């Protein structure tokens, strides 16, 4: 799928938010920012709803912290947690995000 087709699909409202699972027009969030190598790569983009995007960028008590994409037994999954919750523990055998090896940042 081309980048243009992905952007069109995100804006169409047919995909679901990777965090709250709500179907609506989505925005592309850069998980590790735009300054990293291959910033527009699939490993660094999460299609999320505007409400979740605001909760990531605004310093709210319910702020969302996105860790990255991980491969689970159920497939590719975006791993995140709330500001006042502890980060998910994957144990010593867990691999870093599946498309990039960028350390966890809060």
HELIX and SHEET records of a PDB file:
HELIX    1   1 UNK A    3  UNK A   11  1                                   9    
HELIX    2   2 UNK A   42  UNK A   44  5                                   3    
HELIX    3   3 UNK A   50  UNK A   57  1                                   8    
SHEET    1   A 2 UNK A  26  UNK A  30  0                                        
SHEET    2   A 2 UNK A  45  UNK A  49 -1                                        
SHEET    1   B 2 UNK A  64  UNK A  72  0                                        
SHEET    2   B 2 UNK A  75  UNK A  82 -1                                        
END                                                                             
